[in-house]
Amino acid sequence: MSTPLPTPATSGVASKSHRMHRMVVVVAWAAILIGYQAWAFATDTRPTDTAVELVDFLQGSAWGPVLLSVAYLVRPLLLFSAALLTVAAGFLFGVLAGLVVVIVASNLSAMVAYAIGRWFGGGGVASATRHPRLAASVERMRARSFETTMTLRLVFLPYDLVSYAAGLWRIHPMGFLAGTALGSIPGTVAFVLFGASIEEFDGGLPSINPTVVAVGLGMLVVSLVLARLVRRREQAT
């Protein structure tokens, strides 16, 4: 028995239902963001204070890597700083273990934001094409998903902004993931090294190992140089 084809009426109902679902999700997400910001304002809690409380909670816990990874996955919904969690991972787990935890968790976190942006992005590409400069950027990002994403990561554009935009504009998911994984490495190494060099994580001015910090700063410079090289190669082809 053949399945009846959808009629314009049923398609319209489905489209309206999808828009309603998206609206409900947007309202719920806005409520979470506003609630979090209201709580932070009422309690005078800065992002660094939250990171310190998380470190105190996880310190010495066998579940520390798992729980920090969960915090990374939730982080895009709250627009919480990825850099602070990366520094915390270096402080809690050291350089090698911290790098493993952050590389896995940050890439999963990027894909969470990408998936959310893609789910909302039904008309994202169409909207962007109405603006010539933005349309050119979107087209380049879609044609060269890997190179463009890697460049954006290497120059340290806001982590979640890049992820949400990539999903919204339906950048190829594997190109986005590969570009994120490779482009984030220098910054990840730098921030994990910085965290591992901190002797006490209390939200104040930390006591740090200057040699480790110098290596971390060197990684940031390497990241910017690589971004320039990738950009030149992209323009040449």
C-alpha positions in Angstrom: 0.0 0.0 0.0 1.6 3.3 -1.1 2.0 6.2 1.4 0.0 9.2 0.5 2.0 12.2 -0.6 1.9 15.2 1.8 -0.5 17.9 0.7 0.2 21.7 1.0 -2.1 21.8 4.0 -0.2 19.0 5.8 3.1 20.5 4.9 2.0 23.8 6.3 0.9 22.2 9.5 4.2 20.4 9.9 6.1 23.7 9.2 4.1 25.6 11.7 4.6 22.8 14.3 8.4 23.0 13.7 8.4 26.7 14.2 6.4 26.3 17.4 8.9 23.8 18.7 11.8 26.1 17.9 10.0 29.0 19.6 9.5 26.8 22.7 13.2 25.9 22.7 14.3 29.5 22.3 12.1 30.6 25.2 13.4 27.8 27.4 17.0 28.6 26.4 16.5 32.3 27.1 15.0 31.4 30.5 18.1 29.4 31.3 20.5 32.2 30.2 18.6 34.9 32.0 18.2 32.7 35.1 22.0 32.0 35.2 22.9 35.7 34.6 20.3 36.8 37.3 21.8 34.4 39.8 25.3 35.5 39.0 24.3 39.2 39.4 22.4 38.6 42.6 25.2 36.6 44.2 27.9 38.8 42.7 29.5 35.7 41.2 32.0 36.2 38.4 32.9 33.5 35.8 36.2 33.1 37.6 34.4 32.5 40.9 32.3 29.8 39.2 35.5 28.2 37.9 37.1 28.3 41.3 34.0 26.6 42.9 34.1 23.9 40.2 37.8 23.3 40.8 37.1 23.0 44.6 34.4 20.5 43.9 36.4 18.4 41.4 39.7 18.5 43.2 40.7 15.0 44.3 37.6 13.4 42.8 38.0 10.2 40.7 35.1 11.5 38.5 36.9 14.8 37.9 37.6 14.3 34.2 34.1 13.0 33.5 32.4 15.8 35.4 34.6 18.5 33.8 33.7 17.0 30.4 30.0 17.3 31.3 30.5 20.9 32.3 32.1 21.5 28.9 29.1 20.0 27.2 26.7 22.3 29.1 28.9 25.3 28.8 27.7 26.5 25.3 24.1 26.7 26.6 25.3 29.2 29.3 27.9 30.9 27.1 30.4 30.2 29.8 34.1 30.7 29.0 35.8 27.7 27.4 39.2 29.3 28.3 38.4 29.1 32.1 37.5 25.5 31.9 40.6 24.7 29.9 42.8 26.5 32.5 41.0 24.6 35.2 41.7 21.3 33.5 45.4 22.0 33.4 45.4 22.9 37.1 43.4 19.8 38.1 44.9 17.1 35.9 48.3 18.4 34.7 49.5 18.9 31.2 49.1 15.5 29.5 45.8 14.4 31.2 44.5 17.9 31.0 45.2 18.0 27.2 43.4 14.7 26.7 40.3 15.8 28.7 40.1 19.2 27.0 40.7 18.0 23.5 37.9 15.5 23.8 35.5 17.6 25.8 36.0 20.8 23.8 35.4 19.1 20.4 32.2 17.5 21.8 31.2 20.9 23.1 31.8 22.5 19.7 29.6 19.9 18.1 26.8 20.5 20.6 26.8 24.2 19.7 27.1 23.3 16.0 24.1 20.9 16.2 22.0 23.5 18.0 22.9 26.1 15.4 22.1 23.6 12.6 18.7 22.8 14.1 17.8 26.5 14.3 19.3 27.2 10.9 16.6 26.3 8.5 16.7 29.8 6.9 20.1 30.9 8.2 21.8 30.6 4.8 19.0 32.3 3.0 19.1 35.2 5.4 22.8 35.5 5.1 22.7 35.7 1.3 20.7 39.0 1.5 23.9 40.7 2.7 26.6 40.6 0.0 29.7 40.6 2.4 28.2 38.0 4.7 27.1 35.9 1.7 30.6 35.8 0.5 31.9 34.7 3.9 29.2 32.0 4.2 30.0 30.7 0.7 33.7 30.6 1.4 33.1 28.8 4.7 30.8 26.3 3.1 33.2 25.7 0.2 36.3 25.4 2.4 34.8 24.2 5.7 38.0 22.7 7.0 40.4 25.5 6.2 38.1 28.3 7.2 37.1 26.7 10.5 40.7 26.0 11.3 41.7 29.6 10.6 38.9 31.0 12.8 40.0 28.7 15.6 43.7 29.7 15.2 42.9 33.4 15.5 40.8 32.8 18.6 37.5 34.2 17.5 34.8 33.6 20.1 34.6 29.8 20.4 30.8 29.4 20.6 30.1 32.1 18.1 32.0 30.2 15.5 30.3 26.9 16.4 26.8 28.3 16.3 27.4 30.2 13.1 28.9 27.1 11.4 25.7 25.1 12.3 23.4 28.0 11.4 25.0 28.2 8.0 25.2 24.4 7.6 28.9 24.1 7.2 30.0 20.6 6.4 30.1 18.8 9.8 33.2 16.8 9.2 35.1 19.8 7.9 34.0 21.8 10.9 35.0 19.1 13.4 38.4 18.5 11.7 39.1 22.3 11.5 38.1 22.7 15.1 40.2 19.8 16.3 43.3 21.0 14.6 42.8 24.7 14.8 42.2 24.6 18.6 45.3 22.7 19.5 47.8 25.6 20.0 45.3 27.6 22.1 44.4 24.5 24.1 48.0 23.7 24.8 48.7 27.3 25.8 45.7 27.5 28.3 46.4 24.0 29.7 50.0 24.9 30.3 48.9 28.1 32.0 46.6 26.1 34.2 49.2 23.5 35.0 51.6 26.3 36.1 49.2 27.7 38.7 50.1 26.7 42.2 46.8 27.8 43.8 43.5 28.2 42.0 41.6 30.7 44.2 40.4 33.4 41.7 43.1 35.8 42.8 46.4 36.6 41.1 48.0 33.1 40.7 51.5 32.1 41.5 52.8 30.7 38.2 55.8 29.1 36.6 57.2 31.8 34.2 58.9 29.2 32.0 55.6 27.3 31.4 53.8 30.6 30.8 56.4 31.6 28.2 55.9 28.3 26.4 52.1 28.9 26.5 52.6 32.4 25.0 54.8 30.9 22.4 52.0 28.6 21.4 49.6 31.5 21.0 52.1 33.2 18.6 52.5 29.9 16.7 48.7 29.8 16.4 48.5 33.3 14.9 51.4 32.5 12.5 49.7 29.3 11.4 46.5 31.2 10.8 48.3 33.6 8.5 49.9 30.7 6.6 46.6 28.8 6.2 44.9 32.0 5.0 47.6 32.7 2.4 47.4 29.2 1.1 43.6 29.4 0.9 43.8 32.7 -1.1 46.4 31.2 -3.4 44.2 28.3 -4.5 
